[in-house]
Amino acid sequence: MLYLNDSLREFTPMPETIEQLLIQLSLEKKRLIIEHNGTVILPDQYDATLLTDRDRIEIIHFVGGG
């Protein structure tokens, strides 16, 4: 289970990395900021950042407009 944007969610299977989490959520890396337990994670670190039970993940989407 992970806290995703302040909501506790169960994932089956549990993603091992941020990269796997984004794949499970069908999210593209573009226009996202990911915070893992209070630390901003850069896109080139998504596949190396390991997740454990009850980690806190914040996903911030950027939306263009005019």
mmCIF file as Biopython writes it, N, C-alpha, C and O atoms, coordinates in Angstrom:
data_model
#
loop_
_atom_site.group_PDB
_atom_site.id
_atom_site.type_symbol
_atom_site.label_atom_id
_atom_site.label_alt_id
_atom_site.label_comp_id
_atom_site.label_asym_id
_atom_site.label_entity_id
_atom_site.label_seq_id
_atom_site.pdbx_PDB_ins_code
_atom_site.Cartn_x
_atom_site.Cartn_y
_atom_site.Cartn_z
_atom_site.occupancy
_atom_site.B_iso_or_equiv
_atom_site.auth_seq_id
_atom_site.auth_asym_id
_atom_site.pdbx_PDB_model_num
ATOM 1   N N  . MET A ? 1  ? 0.843  -1.177 0.000   1.0 0.0 1  A 1 
ATOM 2   C CA . MET A ? 1  ? 0.000  0.000  0.000   1.0 0.0 1  A 1 
ATOM 3   C C  . MET A ? 1  ? 0.885  1.236  0.000   1.0 0.0 1  A 1 
ATOM 4   O O  . MET A ? 1  ? 1.952  1.266  0.614   1.0 0.0 1  A 1 
ATOM 5   N N  . LEU A ? 2  ? 0.408  2.259  -0.711  1.0 0.0 2  A 1 
ATOM 6   C CA . LEU A ? 2  ? 1.126  3.521  -0.801  1.0 0.0 2  A 1 
ATOM 7   C C  . LEU A ? 2  ? 0.164  4.667  -0.535  1.0 0.0 2  A 1 
ATOM 8   O O  . LEU A ? 2  ? -1.020 4.585  -0.860  1.0 0.0 2  A 1 
ATOM 9   N N  . TYR A ? 3  ? 0.676  5.721  0.051   1.0 0.0 3  A 1 
ATOM 10  C CA . TYR A ? 3  ? -0.085 6.963  0.123   1.0 0.0 3  A 1 
ATOM 11  C C  . TYR A ? 3  ? 0.158  7.690  -1.186  1.0 0.0 3  A 1 
ATOM 12  O O  . TYR A ? 3  ? 1.285  8.090  -1.480  1.0 0.0 3  A 1 
ATOM 13  N N  . LEU A ? 4  ? -0.889 7.862  -1.967  1.0 0.0 4  A 1 
ATOM 14  C CA . LEU A ? 4  ? -0.796 8.532  -3.253  1.0 0.0 4  A 1 
ATOM 15  C C  . LEU A ? 4  ? -1.622 9.802  -3.171  1.0 0.0 4  A 1 
ATOM 16  O O  . LEU A ? 4  ? -2.848 9.750  -3.084  1.0 0.0 4  A 1 
ATOM 17  N N  . ASN A ? 5  ? -0.949 10.938 -3.201  1.0 0.0 5  A 1 
ATOM 18  C CA . ASN A ? 5  ? -1.609 12.235 -3.037  1.0 0.0 5  A 1 
ATOM 19  C C  . ASN A ? 5  ? -2.523 12.216 -1.816  1.0 0.0 5  A 1 
ATOM 20  O O  . ASN A ? 5  ? -3.688 12.608 -1.893  1.0 0.0 5  A 1 
ATOM 21  N N  . ASP A ? 6  ? -1.987 11.760 -0.698  1.0 0.0 6  A 1 
ATOM 22  C CA . ASP A ? 6  ? -2.628 11.733 0.623   1.0 0.0 6  A 1 
ATOM 23  C C  . ASP A ? 6  ? -3.734 10.693 0.786   1.0 0.0 6  A 1 
ATOM 24  O O  . ASP A ? 6  ? -4.407 10.680 1.816   1.0 0.0 6  A 1 
ATOM 25  N N  . SER A ? 7  ? -3.939 9.825  -0.196  1.0 0.0 7  A 1 
ATOM 26  C CA . SER A ? 7  ? -4.923 8.745  -0.067  1.0 0.0 7  A 1 
ATOM 27  C C  . SER A ? 7  ? -4.191 7.406  -0.047  1.0 0.0 7  A 1 
ATOM 28  O O  . SER A ? 7  ? -3.358 7.138  -0.913  1.0 0.0 7  A 1 
ATOM 29  N N  . LEU A ? 8  ? -4.499 6.573  0.932   1.0 0.0 8  A 1 
ATOM 30  C CA . LEU A ? 8  ? -3.880 5.253  1.023   1.0 0.0 8  A 1 
ATOM 31  C C  . LEU A ? 8  ? -4.496 4.350  -0.039  1.0 0.0 8  A 1 
ATOM 32  O O  . LEU A ? 8  ? -5.708 4.139  -0.059  1.0 0.0 8  A 1 
ATOM 33  N N  . ARG A ? 9  ? -3.641 3.811  -0.933  1.0 0.0 9  A 1 
ATOM 34  C CA . ARG A ? 9  ? -4.118 2.964  -2.022  1.0 0.0 9  A 1 
ATOM 35  C C  . ARG A ? 9  ? -3.350 1.658  -2.041  1.0 0.0 9  A 1 
ATOM 36  O O  . ARG A ? 9  ? -2.150 1.612  -1.768  1.0 0.0 9  A 1 
ATOM 37  N N  . GLU A ? 10 ? -4.070 0.602  -2.370  1.0 0.0 10 A 1 
ATOM 38  C CA . GLU A ? 10 ? -3.450 -0.717 -2.493  1.0 0.0 10 A 1 
ATOM 39  C C  . GLU A ? 10 ? -3.195 -0.999 -3.969  1.0 0.0 10 A 1 
ATOM 40  O O  . GLU A ? 10 ? -4.049 -0.738 -4.816  1.0 0.0 10 A 1 
ATOM 41  N N  . PHE A ? 11 ? -2.026 -1.528 -4.266  1.0 0.0 11 A 1 
ATOM 42  C CA . PHE A ? 11 ? -1.652 -1.863 -5.631  1.0 0.0 11 A 1 
ATOM 43  C C  . PHE A ? 11 ? -1.337 -3.346 -5.708  1.0 0.0 11 A 1 
ATOM 44  O O  . PHE A ? 11 ? -0.653 -3.899 -4.847  1.0 0.0 11 A 1 
ATOM 45  N N  . THR A ? 12 ? -1.857 -3.991 -6.772  1.0 0.0 12 A 1 
ATOM 46  C CA . THR A ? 12 ? -1.575 -5.394 -7.010  1.0 0.0 12 A 1 
ATOM 47  C C  . THR A ? 12 ? -1.152 -5.542 -8.468  1.0 0.0 12 A 1 
ATOM 48  O O  . THR A ? 12 ? -1.967 -5.341 -9.368  1.0 0.0 12 A 1 
ATOM 49  N N  . PRO A ? 13 ? 0.089  -5.885 -8.707  1.0 0.0 13 A 1 
ATOM 50  C CA . PRO A ? 13 ? 1.158  -6.082 -7.727  1.0 0.0 13 A 1 
ATOM 51  C C  . PRO A ? 13 ? 1.687  -4.739 -7.232  1.0 0.0 13 A 1 
ATOM 52  O O  . PRO A ? 13 ? 1.480  -3.702 -7.864  1.0 0.0 13 A 1 
ATOM 53  N N  . MET A ? 14 ? 2.363  -4.777 -6.104  1.0 0.0 14 A 1 
ATOM 54  C CA . MET A ? 14 ? 2.977  -3.580 -5.538  1.0 0.0 14 A 1 
ATOM 55  C C  . MET A ? 14 ? 4.138  -3.151 -6.435  1.0 0.0 14 A 1 
ATOM 56  O O  . MET A ? 14 ? 5.055  -3.940 -6.667  1.0 0.0 14 A 1 
ATOM 57  N N  . PRO A ? 15 ? 4.116  -1.910 -6.947  1.0 0.0 15 A 1 
ATOM 58  C CA . PRO A ? 15 ? 5.236  -1.468 -7.781  1.0 0.0 15 A 1 
ATOM 59  C C  . PRO A ? 15 ? 6.519  -1.376 -6.958  1.0 0.0 15 A 1 
ATOM 60  O O  . PRO A ? 15 ? 6.501  -0.959 -5.800  1.0 0.0 15 A 1 
ATOM 61  N N  . GLU A ? 16 ? 7.620  -1.769 -7.571  1.0 0.0 16 A 1 
ATOM 62  C CA . GLU A ? 16 ? 8.906  -1.740 -6.869  1.0 0.0 16 A 1 
ATOM 63  C C  . GLU A ? 16 ? 9.618  -0.403 -7.017  1.0 0.0 16 A 1 
ATOM 64  O O  . GLU A ? 16 ? 10.453 -0.049 -6.184  1.0 0.0 16 A 1 
ATOM 65  N N  . THR A ? 17 ? 9.293  0.348  -8.081  1.0 0.0 17 A 1 
ATOM 66  C CA . THR A ? 17 ? 9.945  1.630  -8.338  1.0 0.0 17 A 1 
ATOM 67  C C  . THR A ? 17 ? 8.899  2.670  -8.743  1.0 0.0 17 A 1 
ATOM 68  O O  . THR A ? 17 ? 7.750  2.337  -9.033  1.0 0.0 17 A 1 
ATOM 69  N N  . ILE A ? 18 ? 9.315  3.914  -8.758  1.0 0.0 18 A 1 
ATOM 70  C CA . ILE A ? 18 ? 8.422  4.971  -9.235  1.0 0.0 18 A 1 
ATOM 71  C C  . ILE A ? 18 ? 8.079  4.735  -10.699 1.0 0.0 18 A 1 
ATOM 72  O O  . ILE A ? 18 ? 6.940  4.951  -11.113 1.0 0.0 18 A 1 
ATOM 73  N N  . GLU A ? 19 ? 9.053  4.296  -11.483 1.0 0.0 19 A 1 
ATOM 74  C CA . GLU A ? 19 ? 8.816  3.987  -12.900 1.0 0.0 19 A 1 
ATOM 75  C C  . GLU A ? 19 ? 7.668  2.983  -13.043 1.0 0.0 19 A 1 
ATOM 76  O O  . GLU A ? 19 ? 6.766  3.192  -13.854 1.0 0.0 19 A 1 
ATOM 77  N N  . GLN A ? 20 ? 7.692  1.906  -12.271 1.0 0.0 20 A 1 
ATOM 78  C CA . GLN A ? 20 ? 6.632  0.894  -12.329 1.0 0.0 20 A 1 
ATOM 79  C C  . GLN A ? 20 ? 5.295  1.468  -11.868 1.0 0.0 20 A 1 
ATOM 80  O O  . GLN A ? 20 ? 4.250  1.117  -12.416 1.0 0.0 20 A 1 
ATOM 81  N N  . LEU A ? 21 ? 5.320  2.341  -10.876 1.0 0.0 21 A 1 
ATOM 82  C CA . LEU A ? 21 ? 4.085  2.978  -10.409 1.0 0.0 21 A 1 
ATOM 83  C C  . LEU A ? 21 ? 3.455  3.802  -11.524 1.0 0.0 21 A 1 
ATOM 84  O O  . LEU A ? 21 ? 2.247  3.720  -11.747 1.0 0.0 21 A 1 
ATOM 85  N N  . LEU A ? 22 ? 4.253  4.588  -12.221 1.0 0.0 22 A 1 
ATOM 86  C CA . LEU A ? 22 ? 3.726  5.404  -13.314 1.0 0.0 22 A 1 
ATOM 87  C C  . LEU A ? 22 ? 3.144  4.538  -14.422 1.0 0.0 22 A 1 
ATOM 88  O O  . LEU A ? 22 ? 2.128  4.896  -15.017 1.0 0.0 22 A 1 
ATOM 89  N N  . ILE A ? 23 ? 3.773  3.407  -14.704 1.0 0.0 23 A 1 
ATOM 90  C CA . ILE A ? 23 ? 3.246  2.479  -15.711 1.0 0.0 23 A 1 
ATOM 91  C C  . ILE A ? 23 ? 1.901  1.925  -15.255 1.0 0.0 23 A 1 
ATOM 92  O O  . ILE A ? 23 ? 0.958  1.868  -16.045 1.0 0.0 23 A 1 
ATOM 93  N N  . GLN A ? 24 ? 1.801  1.515  -13.994 1.0 0.0 24 A 1 
ATOM 94  C CA . GLN A ? 24 ? 0.532  0.976  -13.478 1.0 0.0 24 A 1 
ATOM 95  C C  . GLN A ? 24 ? -0.573 2.026  -13.516 1.0 0.0 24 A 1 
ATOM 96  O O  . GLN A ? 24 ? -1.739 1.693  -13.729 1.0 0.0 24 A 1 
ATOM 97  N N  . LEU A ? 25 ? -0.212 3.290  -13.311 1.0 0.0 25 A 1 
ATOM 98  C CA . LEU A ? 25 ? -1.201 4.368  -13.316 1.0 0.0 25 A 1 
ATOM 99  C C  . LEU A ? 25 ? -1.447 4.924  -14.719 1.0 0.0 25 A 1 
ATOM 100 O O  . LEU A ? 25 ? -2.255 5.837  -14.893 1.0 0.0 25 A 1 
ATOM 101 N N  . SER A ? 26 ? -0.751 4.376  -15.718 1.0 0.0 26 A 1 
ATOM 102 C CA . SER A ? 26 ? -0.840 4.827  -17.115 1.0 0.0 26 A 1 
ATOM 103 C C  . SER A ? 26 ? -0.533 6.316  -17.247 1.0 0.0 26 A 1 
ATOM 104 O O  . SER A ? 26 ? -1.228 7.044  -17.956 1.0 0.0 26 A 1 
ATOM 105 N N  . LEU A ? 27 ? 0.516  6.759  -16.556 1.0 0.0 27 A 1 
ATOM 106 C CA . LEU A ? 27 ? 0.933  8.156  -16.610 1.0 0.0 27 A 1 
ATOM 107 C C  . LEU A ? 27 ? 2.235  8.283  -17.385 1.0 0.0 27 A 1 
ATOM 108 O O  . LEU A ? 27 ? 3.144  7.467  -17.235 1.0 0.0 27 A 1 
ATOM 109 N N  . GLU A ? 28 ? 2.315  9.320  -18.218 1.0 0.0 28 A 1 
ATOM 110 C CA . GLU A ? 28 ? 3.549  9.624  -18.924 1.0 0.0 28 A 1 
ATOM 111 C C  . GLU A ? 28 ? 4.438  10.468 -18.030 1.0 0.0 28 A 1 
ATOM 112 O O  . GLU A ? 28 ? 3.947  11.203 -17.173 1.0 0.0 28 A 1 
ATOM 113 N N  . LYS A ? 29 ? 5.733  10.364 -18.225 1.0 0.0 29 A 1 
ATOM 114 C CA . LYS A ? 29 ? 6.689  11.119 -17.415 1.0 0.0 29 A 1 
ATOM 115 C C  . LYS A ? 29 ? 6.639  12.615 -17.699 1.0 0.0 29 A 1 
ATOM 116 O O  . LYS A ? 29 ? 6.997  13.425 -16.844 1.0 0.0 29 A 1 
ATOM 117 N N  . LYS A ? 30 ? 6.199  12.977 -18.889 1.0 0.0 30 A 1 
ATOM 118 C CA . LYS A ? 30 ? 6.171  14.384 -19.266 1.0 0.0 30 A 1 
ATOM 119 C C  . LYS A ? 30 ? 5.201  15.153 -18.372 1.0 0.0 30 A 1 
ATOM 120 O O  . LYS A ? 30 ? 4.130  14.664 -18.011 1.0 0.0 30 A 1 
ATOM 121 N N  . ARG A ? 31 ? 5.604  16.347 -18.036 1.0 0.0 31 A 1 
ATOM 122 C CA . ARG A ? 31 ? 4.750  17.276 -17.280 1.0 0.0 31 A 1 
ATOM 123 C C  . ARG A ? 31 ? 4.347  16.758 -15.908 1.0 0.0 31 A 1 
ATOM 124 O O  . ARG A ? 31 ? 3.248  17.043 -15.432 1.0 0.0 31 A 1 
ATOM 125 N N  . LEU A ? 32 ? 5.232  16.000 -15.270 1.0 0.0 32 A 1 
ATOM 126 C CA . LEU A ? 32 ? 4.967  15.508 -13.919 1.0 0.0 32 A 1 
ATOM 127 C C  . LEU A ? 32 ? 6.100  15.907 -12.992 1.0 0.0 32 A 1 
ATOM 128 O O  . LEU A ? 32 ? 7.258  15.987 -13.401 1.0 0.0 32 A 1 
ATOM 129 N N  . ILE A ? 33 ? 5.755  16.154 -11.755 1.0 0.0 33 A 1 
ATOM 130 C CA . ILE A ? 33 ? 6.739  16.230 -10.685 1.0 0.0 33 A 1 
ATOM 131 C C  . ILE A ? 33 ? 6.335  15.163 -9.683  1.0 0.0 33 A 1 
ATOM 132 O O  . ILE A ? 33 ? 5.173  15.078 -9.286  1.0 0.0 33 A 1 
ATOM 133 N N  . ILE A ? 34 ? 7.300  14.349 -9.277  1.0 0.0 34 A 1 
ATOM 134 C CA . ILE A ? 34 ? 7.052  13.284 -8.314  1.0 0.0 34 A 1 
ATOM 135 C C  . ILE A ? 34 ? 7.811  13.601 -7.034  1.0 0.0 34 A 1 
ATOM 136 O O  . ILE A ? 34 ? 9.004  13.905 -7.055  1.0 0.0 34 A 1 
ATOM 137 N N  . GLU A ? 35 ? 7.094  13.524 -5.924  1.0 0.0 35 A 1 
ATOM 138 C CA . GLU A ? 35 ? 7.716  13.678 -4.613  1.0 0.0 35 A 1 
ATOM 139 C C  . GLU A ? 35 ? 7.586  12.349 -3.877  1.0 0.0 35 A 1 
ATOM 140 O O  . GLU A ? 35 ? 6.493  11.793 -3.775  1.0 0.0 35 A 1 
ATOM 141 N N  . HIS A ? 36 ? 8.697  11.850 -3.370  1.0 0.0 36 A 1 
ATOM 142 C CA . HIS A ? 36 ? 8.742  10.565 -2.673  1.0 0.0 36 A 1 
ATOM 143 C C  . HIS A ? 36 ? 9.193  10.814 -1.242  1.0 0.0 36 A 1 
ATOM 144 O O  . HIS A ? 36 ? 10.343 11.179 -1.000  1.0 0.0 36 A 1 
ATOM 145 N N  . ASN A ? 37 ? 8.282  10.613 -0.297  1.0 0.0 37 A 1 
ATOM 146 C CA . ASN A ? 37 ? 8.575  10.837 1.125   1.0 0.0 37 A 1 
ATOM 147 C C  . ASN A ? 37 ? 9.206  12.208 1.365   1.0 0.0 37 A 1 
ATOM 148 O O  . ASN A ? 37 ? 10.157 12.342 2.134   1.0 0.0 37 A 1 
ATOM 149 N N  . GLY A ? 38 ? 8.657  13.227 0.688   1.0 0.0 38 A 1 
ATOM 150 C CA . GLY A ? 38 ? 9.100  14.603 0.899   1.0 0.0 38 A 1 
ATOM 151 C C  . GLY A ? 38 ? 10.258 15.058 0.042   1.0 0.0 38 A 1 
ATOM 152 O O  . GLY A ? 38 ? 10.683 16.208 0.149   1.0 0.0 38 A 1 
ATOM 153 N N  . THR A ? 39 ? 10.785 14.185 -0.812  1.0 0.0 39 A 1 
ATOM 154 C CA . THR A ? 39 ? 11.921 14.527 -1.668  1.0 0.0 39 A 1 
ATOM 155 C C  . THR A ? 39 ? 11.490 14.499 -3.126  1.0 0.0 39 A 1 
ATOM 156 O O  . THR A ? 39 ? 10.896 13.519 -3.576  1.0 0.0 39 A 1 
ATOM 157 N N  . VAL A ? 40 ? 11.785 15.569 -3.878  1.0 0.0 40 A 1 
ATOM 158 C CA . VAL A ? 40 ? 11.481 15.602 -5.305  1.0 0.0 40 A 1 
ATOM 159 C C  . VAL A ? 40 ? 12.425 14.644 -6.024  1.0 0.0 40 A 1 
ATOM 160 O O  . VAL A ? 40 ? 13.636 14.661 -5.808  1.0 0.0 40 A 1 
ATOM 161 N N  . ILE A ? 41 ? 11.845 13.810 -6.885  1.0 0.0 41 A 1 
ATOM 162 C CA . ILE A ? 41 ? 12.608 12.815 -7.639  1.0 0.0 41 A 1 
ATOM 163 C C  . ILE A ? 41 ? 12.654 13.248 -9.101  1.0 0.0 41 A 1 
ATOM 164 O O  . ILE A ? 41 ? 11.618 13.525 -9.706  1.0 0.0 41 A 1 
ATOM 165 N N  . LEU A ? 42 ? 13.847 13.303 -9.658  1.0 0.0 42 A 1 
ATOM 166 C CA . LEU A ? 42 ? 14.011 13.669 -11.063 1.0 0.0 42 A 1 
ATOM 167 C C  . LEU A ? 42 ? 13.664 12.481 -11.959 1.0 0.0 42 A 1 
ATOM 168 O O  . LEU A ? 42 ? 13.831 11.330 -11.555 1.0 0.0 42 A 1 
ATOM 169 N N  . PRO A ? 43 ? 13.177 12.759 -13.189 1.0 0.0 43 A 1 
ATOM 170 C CA . PRO A ? 43 ? 12.762 11.665 -14.080 1.0 0.0 43 A 1 
ATOM 171 C C  . PRO A ? 43 ? 13.831 10.605 -14.322 1.0 0.0 43 A 1 
ATOM 172 O O  . PRO A ? 43 ? 13.503 9.428  -14.468 1.0 0.0 43 A 1 
ATOM 173 N N  . ASP A ? 44 ? 15.094 10.997 -14.366 1.0 0.0 44 A 1 
ATOM 174 C CA . ASP A ? 44 ? 16.127 9.988  -14.613 1.0 0.0 44 A 1 
ATOM 175 C C  . ASP A ? 44 ? 16.385 9.098  -13.401 1.0 0.0 44 A 1 
ATOM 176 O O  . ASP A ? 44 ? 17.192 8.171  -13.470 1.0 0.0 44 A 1 
ATOM 177 N N  . GLN A ? 45 ? 15.701 9.379  -12.289 1.0 0.0 45 A 1 
ATOM 178 C CA . GLN A ? 45 ? 15.829 8.560  -11.084 1.0 0.0 45 A 1 
ATOM 179 C C  . GLN A ? 45 ? 14.601 7.682  -10.835 1.0 0.0 45 A 1 
ATOM 180 O O  . GLN A ? 45 ? 14.580 6.919  -9.869  1.0 0.0 45 A 1 
ATOM 181 N N  . TYR A ? 46 ? 13.583 7.777  -11.685 1.0 0.0 46 A 1 
ATOM 182 C CA . TYR A ? 46 ? 12.340 7.034  -11.458 1.0 0.0 46 A 1 
ATOM 183 C C  . TYR A ? 46 ? 12.569 5.530  -11.377 1.0 0.0 46 A 1 
ATOM 184 O O  . TYR A ? 46 ? 11.988 4.857  -10.526 1.0 0.0 46 A 1 
ATOM 185 N N  . ASP A ? 47 ? 13.414 4.998  -12.260 1.0 0.0 47 A 1 
ATOM 186 C CA . ASP A ? 47 ? 13.608 3.543  -12.272 1.0 0.0 47 A 1 
ATOM 187 C C  . ASP A ? 47 ? 14.553 3.064  -11.170 1.0 0.0 47 A 1 
ATOM 188 O O  . ASP A ? 47 ? 14.640 1.863  -10.915 1.0 0.0 47 A 1 
ATOM 189 N N  . ALA A ? 48 ? 15.256 3.982  -10.517 1.0 0.0 48 A 1 
ATOM 190 C CA . ALA A ? 48 ? 16.183 3.604  -9.444  1.0 0.0 48 A 1 
ATOM 191 C C  . ALA A ? 48 ? 15.622 3.893  -8.056  1.0 0.0 48 A 1 
ATOM 192 O O  . ALA A ? 48 ? 16.219 3.507  -7.051  1.0 0.0 48 A 1 
ATOM 193 N N  . THR A ? 49 ? 14.475 4.573  -7.997  1.0 0.0 49 A 1 
ATOM 194 C CA . THR A ? 49 ? 13.894 4.933  -6.703  1.0 0.0 49 A 1 
ATOM 195 C C  . THR A ? 49 ? 12.952 3.828  -6.251  1.0 0.0 49 A 1 
ATOM 196 O O  . THR A ? 49 ? 11.877 3.639  -6.819  1.0 0.0 49 A 1 
ATOM 197 N N  . LEU A ? 50 ? 13.369 3.104  -5.226  1.0 0.0 50 A 1 
ATOM 198 C CA . LEU A ? 50 ? 12.609 1.958  -4.733  1.0 0.0 50 A 1 
ATOM 199 C C  . LEU A ? 50 ? 11.475 2.400  -3.815  1.0 0.0 50 A 1 
ATOM 200 O O  . LEU A ? 50 ? 11.611 3.351  -3.045  1.0 0.0 50 A 1 
ATOM 201 N N  . LEU A ? 51 ? 10.359 1.691  -3.915  1.0 0.0 51 A 1 
ATOM 202 C CA . LEU A ? 51 ? 9.193  1.961  -3.078  1.0 0.0 51 A 1 
ATOM 203 C C  . LEU A ? 51 ? 9.048  0.867  -2.033  1.0 0.0 51 A 1 
ATOM 204 O O  . LEU A ? 51 ? 9.354  -0.299 -2.283  1.0 0.0 51 A 1 
ATOM 205 N N  . THR A ? 52 ? 8.575  1.264  -0.857  1.0 0.0 52 A 1 
ATOM 206 C CA . THR A ? 52 ? 8.260  0.303  0.192   1.0 0.0 52 A 1 
ATOM 207 C C  . THR A ? 52 ? 6.870  0.611  0.726   1.0 0.0 52 A 1 
ATOM 208 O O  . THR A ? 52 ? 6.322  1.688  0.491   1.0 0.0 52 A 1 
ATOM 209 N N  . ASP A ? 53 ? 6.316  -0.341 1.440   1.0 0.0 53 A 1 
ATOM 210 C CA . ASP A ? 53 ? 4.965  -0.221 1.973   1.0 0.0 53 A 1 
ATOM 211 C C  . ASP A ? 53 ? 4.789  1.084  2.747   1.0 0.0 53 A 1 
ATOM 212 O O  . ASP A ? 53 ? 5.603  1.433  3.603   1.0 0.0 53 A 1 
ATOM 213 N N  . ARG A ? 54 ? 3.713  1.791  2.427   1.0 0.0 54 A 1 
ATOM 214 C CA . ARG A ? 54 ? 3.291  3.033  3.088   1.0 0.0 54 A 1 
ATOM 215 C C  . ARG A ? 54 ? 4.185  4.234  2.805   1.0 0.0 54 A 1 
ATOM 216 O O  . ARG A ? 54 ? 4.180  5.210  3.556   1.0 0.0 54 A 1 
ATOM 217 N N  . ASP A ? 55 ? 4.953  4.161  1.720   1.0 0.0 55 A 1 
ATOM 218 C CA . ASP A ? 55 ? 5.661  5.350  1.265   1.0 0.0 55 A 1 
ATOM 219 C C  . ASP A ? 55 ? 4.632  6.399  0.862   1.0 0.0 55 A 1 
ATOM 220 O O  . ASP A ? 55 ? 3.488  6.081  0.537   1.0 0.0 55 A 1 
ATOM 221 N N  . ARG A ? 56 ? 5.062  7.644  0.891   1.0 0.0 56 A 1 
ATOM 222 C CA . ARG A ? 56 ? 4.193  8.757  0.498   1.0 0.0 56 A 1 
ATOM 223 C C  . ARG A ? 56 ? 4.657  9.305  -0.851  1.0 0.0 56 A 1 
ATOM 224 O O  . ARG A ? 56 ? 5.793  9.753  -1.007  1.0 0.0 56 A 1 
ATOM 225 N N  . ILE A ? 57 ? 3.745  9.255  -1.814  1.0 0.0 57 A 1 
ATOM 226 C CA . ILE A ? 57 ? 4.019  9.720  -3.168  1.0 0.0 57 A 1 
ATOM 227 C C  . ILE A ? 57 ? 3.050  10.851 -3.493  1.0 0.0 57 A 1 
ATOM 228 O O  . ILE A ? 57 ? 1.837  10.712 -3.337  1.0 0.0 57 A 1 
ATOM 229 N N  . GLU A ? 58 ? 3.603  11.963 -3.944  1.0 0.0 58 A 1 
ATOM 230 C CA . GLU A ? 58 ? 2.787  13.069 -4.447  1.0 0.0 58 A 1 
ATOM 231 C C  . GLU A ? 58 ? 3.088  13.194 -5.933  1.0 0.0 58 A 1 
ATOM 232 O O  . GLU A ? 58 ? 4.248  13.264 -6.338  1.0 0.0 58 A 1 
ATOM 233 N N  . ILE A ? 59 ? 2.037  13.222 -6.737  1.0 0.0 59 A 1 
ATOM 234 C CA . ILE A ? 59 ? 2.189  13.396 -8.178  1.0 0.0 59 A 1 
ATOM 235 C C  . ILE A ? 59 ? 1.517  14.706 -8.550  1.0 0.0 59 A 1 
ATOM 236 O O  . ILE A ? 59 ? 0.324  14.905 -8.319  1.0 0.0 59 A 1 
ATOM 237 N N  . ILE A ? 60 ? 2.313  15.594 -9.132  1.0 0.0 60 A 1 
ATOM 238 C CA . ILE A ? 60 ? 1.805  16.906 -9.536  1.0 0.0 60 A 1 
ATOM 239 C C  . ILE A ? 60 ? 1.848  16.962 -11.056 1.0 0.0 60 A 1 
ATOM 240 O O  . ILE A ? 60 ? 2.894  16.747 -11.669 1.0 0.0 60 A 1 
ATOM 241 N N  . HIS A ? 61 ? 0.685  17.258 -11.661 1.0 0.0 61 A 1 
ATOM 242 C CA . HIS A ? 61 ? 0.554  17.343 -13.114 1.0 0.0 61 A 1 
ATOM 243 C C  . HIS A ? 61 ? 0.618  18.807 -13.532 1.0 0.0 61 A 1 
ATOM 244 O O  . HIS A ? 61 ? -0.004 19.668 -12.909 1.0 0.0 61 A 1 
ATOM 245 N N  . PHE A ? 62 ? 1.371  19.079 -14.584 1.0 0.0 62 A 1 
ATOM 246 C CA . PHE A ? 62 ? 1.367  20.407 -15.183 1.0 0.0 62 A 1 
ATOM 247 C C  . PHE A ? 62 ? 0.439  20.379 -16.378 1.0 0.0 62 A 1 
ATOM 248 O O  . PHE A ? 62 ? 0.494  19.467 -17.202 1.0 0.0 62 A 1 
ATOM 249 N N  . VAL A ? 63 ? -0.416 21.389 -16.465 1.0 0.0 63 A 1 
ATOM 250 C CA . VAL A ? 63 ? -1.368 21.478 -17.565 1.0 0.0 63 A 1 
ATOM 251 C C  . VAL A ? 63 ? -1.131 22.798 -18.276 1.0 0.0 63 A 1 
ATOM 252 O O  . VAL A ? 63 ? -1.095 23.856 -17.648 1.0 0.0 63 A 1 
ATOM 253 N N  . GLY A ? 64 ? -0.970 22.729 -19.584 1.0 0.0 64 A 1 
ATOM 254 C CA . GLY A ? 64 ? -0.787 23.948 -20.366 1.0 0.0 64 A 1 
ATOM 255 C C  . GLY A ? 64 ? -2.127 24.600 -20.656 1.0 0.0 64 A 1 
ATOM 256 O O  . GLY A ? 64 ? -3.172 23.950 -20.639 1.0 0.0 64 A 1 
ATOM 257 N N  . GLY A ? 65 ? -2.077 25.845 -20.913 1.0 0.0 65 A 1 
ATOM 258 C CA . GLY A ? 65 ? -3.307 26.561 -21.232 1.0 0.0 65 A 1 
ATOM 259 C C  . GLY A ? 65 ? -2.974 27.952 -21.727 1.0 0.0 65 A 1 
ATOM 260 O O  . GLY A ? 65 ? -1.815 28.360 -21.804 1.0 0.0 65 A 1 
ATOM 261 N N  . GLY A ? 66 ? -4.017 28.647 -22.051 1.0 0.0 66 A 1 
ATOM 262 C CA . GLY A ? 66 ? -3.747 29.987 -22.562 1.0 0.0 66 A 1 
ATOM 263 C C  . GLY A ? 66 ? -4.949 30.857 -22.486 1.0 0.0 66 A 1 
ATOM 264 O O  . GLY A ? 66 ? -4.893 32.023 -22.878 1.0 0.0 66 A 1 
#
